[in-house]
Amino acid sequence: MGTSVALQISGRNKLRGRVINITPGIVTAEVEIDIGNGNRITGVITKNSLEEMQIQTGEEITALIKATSVMFMKE
């Protein structure tokens, strides 16, 4: 018998996409997802998280973005 757990999170910027590239390092891993319309998001997570979550190329995952600041630049 399975139990369902409701996940609550404060991040409101959720972008669903397909994993297109994983670059594992010694301690961290870079994960790149395609969120559609030619847009991609790349993030860095611990290698332990990559392994525990069993993230693999080709599967769909959600990027949660919560920034403490936003910077703009004009050249």
C-alpha positions in Angstrom: 0.0 0.0 0.0 1.6 3.3 -1.1 1.3 6.6 0.7 1.0 9.9 -1.0 2.9 12.9 0.3 1.8 16.4 -0.7 4.9 18.5 -1.7 4.8 22.2 -0.8 7.5 24.5 -2.0 7.9 28.3 -1.9 9.4 28.6 -5.4 6.9 30.0 -7.9 9.1 29.9 -11.0 8.6 26.4 -12.3 9.9 25.4 -15.7 9.2 21.9 -17.0 11.6 20.5 -19.5 13.4 17.5 -20.9 17.0 16.7 -19.8 19.2 17.1 -22.8 22.7 17.0 -21.2 24.3 16.0 -18.0 27.9 16.8 -17.2 29.0 15.1 -14.0 32.0 16.4 -12.1 33.8 15.2 -9.0 31.4 16.9 -6.5 28.7 18.6 -8.7 26.9 17.9 -11.9 25.6 20.3 -14.5 22.1 19.5 -15.8 20.7 21.1 -18.9 17.0 21.0 -19.8 15.1 22.0 -22.9 12.0 24.0 -21.9 10.7 24.5 -25.4 10.8 27.1 -28.1 14.6 26.9 -28.3 15.0 27.8 -24.7 17.3 25.9 -22.3 18.0 26.1 -18.6 21.3 24.9 -17.1 21.7 24.3 -13.4 24.4 22.8 -11.1 23.4 20.3 -8.4 25.5 18.0 -6.2 26.5 14.7 -7.7 24.8 13.0 -4.7 21.5 14.7 -5.7 21.9 13.6 -9.3 22.4 10.0 -8.2 19.7 10.0 -5.5 17.1 11.5 -7.9 18.3 9.2 -10.7 18.1 12.0 -13.2 18.8 10.8 -16.7 19.0 12.3 -20.2 15.7 12.2 -22.0 13.4 12.4 -19.0 11.2 15.3 -18.0 12.0 17.2 -14.8 11.0 20.6 -13.4 13.5 23.5 -12.7 12.5 25.5 -9.7 14.0 29.0 -9.7 14.1 31.2 -6.7 16.6 34.1 -7.0 17.6 36.4 -4.2 18.5 39.1 -6.7 18.0 40.1 -10.3 20.7 41.9 -12.2 20.5 43.8 -15.5 23.3 44.9 -17.8 23.3 47.2 -20.8 26.2 47.4 -23.2 
